[in-house]
Every structure is written in structure tokens, then in C-alpha cells.
Amino acid sequence: MLAPFLTRRICSISLRRSYGTKVIPEELILGEIEKAADWRRAFSISGVNARSRISIRNPETASLLANAFVPASAKDKVVIEAFPGPGALTRALMQLPKGRIRKIIVLEDHEPYLEYLKPLQEADSRVHVLPMNGHAWDSYHDLECMGLLDSVEKTPWSGKVHPHLHFISHLPMTTMGEQLIAQLFRTMPEQQWLFKWGRVPMSYVMHQWVWERISAGISDTARCKLSVIAQAVAECEEAISGDALLPYDEHWHPVSPKIAYTTRPENRRTGTPMVAINIYPHKHQFIKKDMLDKWDYCLRRLFVLKSTALSSALSHLAPGAEVLGKQIGDRSLPADQRMDIKKSIRSMSVRDWAVLVDAFDQWPFAPEDLLITDSFTREDRI
């Protein structure tokens, strides 16, 4: 069950922070930091949090992504950017034609990066740099408290993708990062988080191995619970060709580690290909309101048997659940209410899962205790 959205903090906060007096060359503040050696000197990667943060380094790449995320057809966007790192993408967004972007709200709580981000709001009144964690519920609550989203109108879910509000993020390469995007997918059916404004698009820079899980089709070995949830709630597509982001060391910070360091899991991930993704919430959600827990339950119970035929796996849902096979396998039912129960769990389409979960919801003997143990519900996080 998702935690109640943004209800814990009253709107009486001050987010101003004093910054150190470190002298930073002007060309590094408002210009581009191009050389990998300069990045290594300016931004230490000691500590797990720093090593997990992949940032765009190449200014040409940043410009390419800015135009892919906010194309020429965009107008008057309010962009919320989380985990921007030192701000190469932020600078590229600022350099887009001003008609495309009305406001850029930057969320970053890593002090070394903040020193390079704060001058941007002094150079451009559209930019608001806030020392906040992009993973915390309270950060987005605070944006409302500060009035930064007052000018954003709410649009009906049945209408077009929201024309103005847009979320952009580098996804940290940690379990926390994977949990973040999984949880944001989960807020769409209930229209929580930024989705209470409507079908707000999201754009991400993420590792290819996360994208492979999100986009995995029914014949792919990478298909998992995340694949099904993501495809049930949103259209996900690559913003640019992944080849444009290779080789890794020409585009990203930190650069690939030396062989001596590859015994660490986080270092093995550093240097793996990155992808840029645009995500658009579906107008018609396969996951109906108040049904997310039942989807979670069915997915969790059955995906451990992903190579098994559904007809043989149904008993894993609950005692007596085999009866659901007769119901959803009945060929006399309309096509949208039945499926082939001989399919393996992994090869079930999103529509198949919708048929199964609807039948489970209507089953009078379905278990009432649907405790979700693998969803991300830590109190102070999304």
C-alpha cells in the first residue's frame, strides 16, 4: 500500500542554506567542465553515494538529451530535475530556446554538486536550486509549500499528456534508484505524486540493465514484475539511440574503473552502457484504482514460477485458486475476459495479467492478507 501522499509536513519551512567559500573558477561554474581529469579533481567519487551517481559530462551529449527530453514542440515547460549532479544537463536545458521552458526546479542535496548548481539560479531567474533529496516525499510537498507549482494547472487524466509539467532525472545506480522508478510507476494508477496534476511525462538517464528490465517483452529472459507494472501504466521509449551515448567514457562521470576495482558491485556497474528514456502515462490504465495491492500480490506469488504454465502455478496464489483457471480459460467468454492458461508466467502479456487479477479480485475465497513485502514503503521516501 502506498503511503498517504505528502501529508506529514506543514508549510512552514525554510530551505535556504549557506554555502562554503570554496573558490570555483568561473568557467567551471557557468561554463562546461569538459575534461574527465577536471571532473575527477572537482568531484570525488569516494563513498557509496558518490559512486552511485552517474552524471553527463559531455556538453554536446547534454544538449542532445535536453532536446530529446524537451523538443522543439514543447512550450512553457515547468521542469523538475532530480539528481542533476554538477548540472551539465541543467545548463543544456537553460540553453534551449526560452519559449520551451518557463521554470527549472533543481533538487540536489549533495554539497559538492550544489556548489556548481547554485550560481545557475543567480544567472537565470527561471532556475530554482533547492538542497533537497529527489527521493523523499517531503521534497515534492515542499515545492507546493513554496508556491513553485502554483502556476501549473491540473489536467484531466482522460486528456493529453500534461503539456507543461515534466520530471527529469539521472537515476542513481543503486537498489534505491531502482526502487525509486518502480515506486513512481506505482503512483500512476492512483494518480498520486506529480500525477495528481495529470499525465505528467518523465525522462530519465539510466543504466541499460534497468531499461532492459523495464522494457523486457514476453520472450525476454529479463522480464520481471517491474516489466509488467511499467508496461501496464505507461508507454516507455528510448529518447535517442543508445549508440549515441557510447563509448561510455566519452559522455559520463565517473569514467570506467580500473580493473583492480571491479570486485566492488558498484564499480562493476560504472562503465556499463547508459540509455535515455521518455515515459508517458497511459490514458487507460490496466491497473485500476485500488487494485495495485492485488497486482503486487499476484505478481509476487507467481513470478517465482516464471517458467511454469499458469494452469500449474495458480495454486501458488492460494489454496483452491486452481478454480480461476477454469474461469479465465473459458473460451466462451469475451476475448477481454479470458486467456490461454497454458502460457508460462513469463510469457503472459499485460492484458493477460489484467484478466487474471480481475478474476482474483472477484474470487470470494481470495486471501484478505495481501501484505506486500517487496514494495518500497519506507516512511520518508517515495
C-alpha positions as CSV (number, residue, x, y, z in Angstrom):
1,M,0.0,0.0,0.0
2,L,1.4,3.4,-0.9
3,A,1.9,5.8,1.9
4,P,-0.6,8.8,2.0
5,F,0.7,11.4,-0.4
6,L,2.5,14.3,1.1
7,T,0.7,14.7,4.4
8,R,3.3,14.9,7.1
9,R,4.9,18.3,7.0
10,I,3.2,21.7,7.5
11,C,4.2,24.5,5.1
12,S,6.4,26.5,7.4
13,I,9.9,25.7,6.2
14,S,13.0,27.5,5.2
15,L,15.1,25.8,2.6
16,R,17.9,28.4,2.3
17,R,21.3,27.0,3.0
18,S,24.6,28.7,3.5
19,Y,27.3,27.6,1.1
20,G,31.0,27.3,1.7
21,T,33.5,29.8,0.5
22,K,35.3,27.4,-1.8
23,V,36.7,29.3,-4.8
24,I,35.4,27.8,-8.0
25,P,36.7,29.1,-11.4
26,E,34.0,30.9,-13.3
27,E,34.4,28.7,-16.3
28,L,33.5,25.7,-14.2
29,I,30.5,27.4,-12.6
30,L,28.7,28.7,-15.6
31,G,30.6,27.1,-18.4
32,E,31.2,23.5,-19.2
33,I,33.6,21.1,-17.3
34,E,34.8,19.2,-20.3
35,K,37.9,17.2,-19.3
36,A,37.5,14.0,-17.3
37,A,40.5,14.9,-15.3
38,D,38.8,18.2,-14.2
39,W,35.7,16.3,-13.2
40,R,37.8,13.8,-11.1
41,R,39.5,16.7,-9.3
42,A,36.3,18.6,-8.7
43,F,34.0,15.8,-7.8
44,S,35.3,13.0,-5.6
45,I,33.7,9.6,-6.0
46,S,34.7,8.3,-2.6
47,G,31.7,6.9,-0.7
48,V,28.9,4.7,-1.9
49,N,26.5,7.7,-2.6
50,A,29.0,9.5,-4.8
51,R,30.0,6.3,-6.7
52,S,26.3,5.6,-7.4
53,R,25.8,8.9,-9.1
54,I,26.4,8.8,-12.9
55,S,26.3,12.3,-14.5
56,I,26.5,13.6,-18.0
57,R,29.9,15.1,-18.6
58,N,30.0,15.8,-22.3
59,P,28.2,19.2,-23.1
60,E,27.3,18.0,-26.6
61,T,25.6,14.9,-25.1
62,A,23.8,17.1,-22.6
63,S,22.5,19.3,-25.4
64,L,21.4,16.2,-27.3
65,L,19.5,14.9,-24.3
66,A,17.9,18.3,-23.5
67,N,16.5,18.5,-27.0
68,A,15.3,14.9,-26.8
69,F,13.5,15.4,-23.5
70,V,12.2,18.9,-24.3
71,P,11.8,19.0,-28.1
72,A,11.0,22.0,-30.3
73,S,7.3,21.2,-30.0
74,A,7.4,21.9,-26.2
75,K,6.2,25.2,-24.9
76,D,6.2,26.8,-21.4
77,K,7.5,23.8,-19.6
78,V,8.0,23.6,-15.8
79,V,10.8,21.1,-15.4
80,I,11.6,19.4,-12.1
81,E,15.1,17.9,-12.3
82,A,16.2,15.4,-9.7
83,F,19.8,14.1,-9.1
84,P,21.3,16.5,-11.6
85,G,24.9,16.1,-10.4
86,P,27.0,19.1,-11.2
87,G,24.4,20.3,-13.7
88,A,25.6,19.6,-17.3
89,L,22.0,18.7,-18.3
90,T,20.7,21.6,-16.3
91,R,22.9,24.0,-18.3
92,A,21.8,22.4,-21.5
93,L,18.1,22.9,-20.5
94,M,18.8,26.5,-19.8
95,Q,20.3,27.0,-23.2
96,L,17.2,25.7,-25.0
97,P,15.0,28.5,-26.6
98,K,13.4,30.3,-23.6
99,G,9.9,29.6,-25.0
100,R,10.3,25.9,-24.3
101,I,11.0,26.2,-20.6
102,R,9.3,28.6,-18.1
103,K,10.9,27.2,-15.0
104,I,13.6,24.7,-13.9
105,I,13.4,23.3,-10.3
106,V,16.6,21.5,-9.4
107,L,16.6,19.1,-6.5
108,E,20.1,18.2,-5.3
109,D,21.4,17.6,-1.7
110,H,25.0,16.6,-2.4
111,E,27.0,19.5,-1.2
112,P,29.9,19.3,-3.8
113,Y,27.3,19.4,-6.6
114,L,25.4,22.2,-5.0
115,E,28.4,24.5,-5.2
116,Y,28.2,24.2,-9.0
117,L,24.4,24.5,-9.2
118,K,23.7,27.4,-7.0
119,P,25.2,30.0,-9.4
120,L,22.8,28.9,-12.1
121,Q,19.8,30.4,-10.3
122,E,21.8,33.7,-9.9
123,A,22.4,33.7,-13.7
124,D,18.9,32.8,-14.7
125,S,15.7,33.7,-12.8
126,R,13.9,30.7,-14.2
127,V,16.2,28.3,-12.2
128,H,15.5,27.4,-8.6
129,V,18.2,25.2,-7.0
130,L,16.9,23.5,-3.8
131,P,19.0,21.4,-1.4
132,M,16.6,18.5,-1.4
133,N,16.7,14.8,-1.9
134,G,14.8,13.8,-5.1
135,H,13.9,10.5,-3.4
136,A,11.9,12.0,-0.5
137,W,8.1,12.6,-0.4
138,D,8.7,15.8,1.6
139,S,10.8,17.3,-1.2
140,Y,7.7,17.5,-3.5
141,H,5.5,18.6,-0.7
142,D,7.9,21.4,-0.1
143,L,7.7,22.5,-3.7
144,E,4.0,23.1,-3.3
145,C,4.5,24.8,0.1
146,M,6.9,27.2,-1.6
147,G,4.4,28.0,-4.4
148,L,6.7,26.8,-7.1
149,L,4.0,24.8,-8.7
150,D,1.1,27.3,-8.2
151,S,1.2,28.2,-11.9
152,V,0.8,24.6,-13.1
153,E,-2.7,23.7,-14.0
154,K,-4.2,20.3,-13.3
155,T,-5.2,18.5,-16.5
156,P,-7.8,15.6,-16.8
157,W,-6.3,12.2,-17.0
158,S,-8.5,11.4,-19.9
159,G,-6.9,14.2,-21.9
160,K,-3.5,14.6,-23.4
161,V,-0.1,14.1,-21.7
162,H,0.4,17.2,-19.5
163,P,1.8,19.9,-21.8
164,H,3.8,21.8,-19.1
165,L,4.9,19.8,-16.1
166,H,7.8,17.5,-16.7
167,F,10.0,15.4,-14.4
168,I,13.6,14.7,-15.4
169,S,16.2,12.7,-13.5
170,H,19.5,10.8,-13.6
171,L,18.6,7.5,-11.9
172,P,21.1,6.5,-9.2
173,M,22.6,3.1,-9.9
174,T,21.7,1.6,-6.6
175,T,18.8,-0.5,-5.3
176,M,17.4,2.8,-4.0
177,G,17.4,4.1,-7.6
178,E,15.6,1.0,-8.9
179,Q,13.1,1.3,-6.1
180,L,12.5,5.0,-7.0
181,I,11.4,4.4,-10.5
182,A,9.4,1.3,-9.6
183,Q,7.6,3.3,-7.0
184,L,6.9,6.2,-9.4
185,F,5.3,3.8,-11.8
186,R,3.2,2.6,-8.9
187,T,1.9,6.1,-8.2
188,M,0.3,6.4,-11.7
189,P,-2.8,4.3,-11.2
190,E,-3.7,6.1,-8.0
191,Q,-2.8,9.5,-9.6
192,Q,-0.5,10.3,-6.7
193,W,2.8,12.3,-6.5
194,L,3.1,14.6,-9.5
195,F,0.4,12.6,-11.3
196,K,-2.3,14.4,-9.4
197,W,-1.6,17.2,-12.0
198,G,-2.4,14.7,-14.8
199,R,-0.4,12.5,-17.1
200,V,2.9,14.1,-16.4
201,P,5.8,12.9,-18.6
202,M,9.1,11.7,-17.2
203,S,12.5,11.5,-18.7
204,Y,15.4,9.5,-17.3
205,V,19.1,8.8,-17.8
206,M,19.5,5.2,-16.5
207,H,21.7,2.2,-16.8
208,Q,20.9,-0.2,-19.7
209,W,20.3,-3.1,-17.3
210,V,17.5,-1.2,-15.7
211,W,16.0,-0.3,-19.0
212,E,16.2,-3.9,-20.1
213,R,14.1,-5.0,-17.1
214,I,11.5,-2.2,-17.7
215,S,11.2,-2.9,-21.5
216,A,11.5,-6.7,-21.5
217,G,8.9,-8.4,-23.7
218,I,7.2,-11.7,-23.1
219,S,10.0,-13.6,-24.8
220,D,12.8,-11.9,-22.9
221,T,14.6,-13.6,-20.0
222,A,14.8,-10.2,-18.3
223,R,11.0,-9.9,-18.0
224,C,10.0,-9.5,-14.4
225,K,7.5,-7.8,-12.1
226,L,8.9,-4.4,-12.9
227,S,8.4,-5.0,-16.6
228,V,4.7,-5.8,-16.2
229,I,4.0,-2.9,-13.9
230,A,5.8,-0.4,-16.1
231,Q,4.1,-1.6,-19.3
232,A,0.7,-1.7,-17.6
233,V,0.9,2.0,-16.6
234,A,3.0,3.8,-19.2
235,E,4.5,4.0,-22.7
236,C,8.2,3.8,-22.3
237,E,10.6,4.6,-25.2
238,E,14.2,5.5,-25.8
239,A,14.6,9.2,-26.3
240,I,17.7,8.8,-28.5
241,S,19.6,5.8,-29.8
242,G,21.7,4.2,-27.2
243,D,24.6,4.2,-29.7
244,A,24.8,7.9,-29.4
245,L,25.8,7.5,-25.7
246,L,28.7,5.2,-26.5
247,P,31.6,4.8,-25.7
248,Y,30.8,5.3,-22.1
249,D,33.9,7.3,-21.1
250,E,33.3,10.0,-23.7
251,H,30.0,11.0,-22.1
252,W,29.8,10.2,-18.4
253,H,31.3,10.8,-15.0
254,P,32.8,8.9,-13.3
255,V,34.7,7.1,-16.0
256,S,35.1,3.4,-16.1
257,P,37.0,2.0,-13.1
258,K,40.4,0.3,-13.4
259,I,40.3,-3.5,-13.4
260,A,41.7,-3.5,-9.8
261,Y,38.4,-2.0,-8.6
262,T,35.9,-4.3,-10.4
263,T,35.5,-6.5,-7.3
264,R,33.1,-3.9,-6.0
265,P,29.5,-4.3,-7.3
266,E,29.0,-0.5,-7.7
267,N,32.2,-0.3,-9.7
268,R,31.3,-3.2,-12.0
269,R,28.2,-1.1,-12.9
270,T,30.2,2.1,-13.5
271,G,31.1,2.0,-17.2
272,T,28.1,-0.1,-18.3
273,P,26.0,1.5,-21.1
274,M,23.6,4.2,-20.3
275,V,20.3,5.0,-22.0
276,A,17.9,8.0,-22.2
277,I,14.2,7.2,-21.7
278,N,10.9,9.1,-22.1
279,I,7.9,7.8,-20.2
280,Y,4.3,8.8,-20.8
281,P,1.5,7.5,-18.5
282,H,-1.3,5.6,-20.3
283,K,-4.6,7.3,-20.6
284,H,-6.3,4.0,-20.0
285,Q,-4.6,2.2,-17.1
286,F,-4.6,-1.6,-17.0
287,I,-4.2,-1.3,-13.2
288,K,-7.5,0.1,-11.9
289,K,-7.6,2.3,-8.8
290,D,-7.4,0.5,-5.5
291,M,-6.1,-2.7,-7.3
292,L,-2.4,-2.2,-7.0
293,D,-2.0,-4.4,-4.0
294,K,-3.7,-7.3,-5.8
295,W,-1.5,-6.8,-8.8
296,D,1.5,-6.8,-6.5
297,Y,0.3,-10.0,-4.7
298,C,-0.3,-11.9,-7.9
299,L,2.9,-10.9,-9.5
300,R,5.0,-11.6,-6.4
301,R,3.4,-15.0,-5.9
302,L,3.6,-16.2,-9.5
303,F,6.8,-14.7,-10.9
304,V,8.9,-17.1,-8.7
305,L,7.5,-19.7,-11.1
306,K,8.0,-17.7,-14.2
307,S,8.8,-20.7,-16.4
308,T,5.8,-22.6,-15.2
309,A,2.4,-22.7,-17.1
310,L,-0.2,-20.6,-15.4
311,S,-2.5,-23.6,-15.1
312,S,0.1,-25.3,-12.9
313,A,1.1,-22.2,-11.0
314,L,-2.4,-20.9,-9.9
315,S,-2.3,-23.0,-6.7
316,H,0.6,-20.8,-5.6
317,L,-1.8,-17.9,-5.2
318,A,-3.9,-19.5,-2.5
319,P,-5.5,-22.9,-1.7
320,G,-8.2,-23.6,-4.2
321,A,-7.1,-20.9,-6.7
322,E,-7.0,-23.5,-9.5
323,V,-10.7,-22.8,-10.0
324,L,-9.6,-19.4,-11.5
325,G,-8.1,-21.4,-14.4
326,K,-11.5,-22.7,-15.4
327,Q,-12.9,-19.3,-15.3
328,I,-10.4,-17.3,-17.3
329,G,-9.7,-20.2,-19.7
330,D,-13.3,-20.5,-20.7
331,R,-13.4,-19.9,-24.5
332,S,-17.0,-18.9,-24.4
333,L,-16.1,-15.7,-22.6
334,P,-15.4,-12.4,-24.4
335,A,-11.8,-12.1,-25.5
336,D,-11.0,-9.4,-23.0
337,Q,-12.1,-11.7,-20.1
338,R,-10.2,-14.9,-21.0
339,M,-6.6,-16.0,-21.7
340,D,-4.6,-19.1,-22.6
341,I,-3.8,-20.6,-19.2
342,K,-1.1,-22.8,-20.8
343,K,1.1,-19.8,-21.2
344,S,4.1,-19.6,-18.9
345,I,4.1,-16.9,-16.3
346,R,6.9,-15.0,-18.1
347,S,5.1,-15.1,-21.4
348,M,1.9,-13.5,-20.0
349,S,1.1,-10.1,-21.6
350,V,-0.1,-7.2,-19.6
351,R,-3.6,-7.9,-20.8
352,D,-3.3,-11.4,-19.6
353,W,-2.3,-10.2,-16.1
354,A,-5.3,-7.8,-16.1
355,V,-7.6,-10.7,-16.8
356,L,-6.1,-12.8,-14.1
357,V,-6.1,-10.0,-11.4
358,D,-9.7,-9.1,-12.2
359,A,-10.7,-12.7,-11.7
360,F,-8.7,-12.9,-8.5
361,D,-10.4,-9.7,-7.3
362,Q,-13.8,-11.3,-7.9
363,W,-13.0,-14.6,-6.3
364,P,-14.8,-14.9,-3.0
365,F,-12.1,-17.0,-1.4
366,A,-9.2,-14.8,-2.3
367,P,-6.9,-14.2,0.8
368,E,-7.5,-10.9,2.6
369,D,-4.0,-10.5,3.8
370,L,-2.1,-9.2,0.8
371,L,1.0,-8.0,2.7
372,I,3.4,-6.5,0.3
373,T,7.0,-7.2,1.4
374,D,8.9,-6.2,-1.8
375,S,7.4,-2.7,-2.4
376,F,9.2,0.4,-1.2
377,T,7.3,2.0,1.6
378,R,9.9,3.5,3.9
379,E,8.2,6.4,5.7
380,D,10.5,9.2,4.5
381,R,10.8,8.0,0.9
382,I,8.6,7.9,-2.2
